Amino acid sequence: MTDFLDFQTLKRPPKPNTALIAPEGFTPLEAPDAAPPVLPFPPAETFARLISLIESRRDWKLVAADGATGRLRFIAVTKLLRFKDDIDVTILPVDGAPGHSTFAAYSRSRVGYSDLGTNRKRLDGLSAALSLP
């Protein structure tokens, strides 16, 4: 069984090689870099869309997924140096908006000090892809 990331206790390292997107208050110990979009899909559909997105990418590999909790983990491999980065995502319902969802995502490099913005760009791209109809 995979131990998924607990966003409630997440503490980022001091190195600038992580990115965090989360709704306000979802990560009480860390400030997110950005807020995620509100998606016009129920959580189960957003979860399925994310699985499909991961499986469509040659440089991403699904490690674990739990549809019941809306959590998943995948690995992304950088193009130039083939570094492996770990990404955890939790799909969330939106209070007061039935049929809508949002998410929290944390992407971090396994090695190195700086990622030159790679993790943030990855999460921005993930947000954009999930927002498409």
C-alpha positions, 0 to 999 in steps of 0.5 A: 500500500502506498502512503500518499502525501498528507497535505495537512502536514506538508513541510517543504524543504528550504531548497527551491525545487518544489511547487505547491498548488492548493486551495486556501487553507488546505495546506496549513503549514505551507503557503501554496504557490498558486490556487488551483482552478475550479473545474466544471467536473465532479471529483470522480470525473476529474480523477479519471481525466487526470489518470488519462492525462498521466497515461497519455504522457511518455514522460509521466508514470503513474505510481499509485492511485486511490479513486475512493480518496481521490489521491494519486502519485506519479513520477515525471522524468525531465527531458534534458537530464532525465531527473525523476520528480515526484508528484502527489495530487488530491482531487477535492469537491468544491463546497457549495458547487455540486458537480465541480472539483478542484485539487491540491498538487505537490511536485518536487525534485528528488535531486539538486538544489534548484529546479529552474522552475520545472515543478511550477511549470509542470503544475501550471500545465497540469492545471491548464490540461485539466481545465480543458473541456 
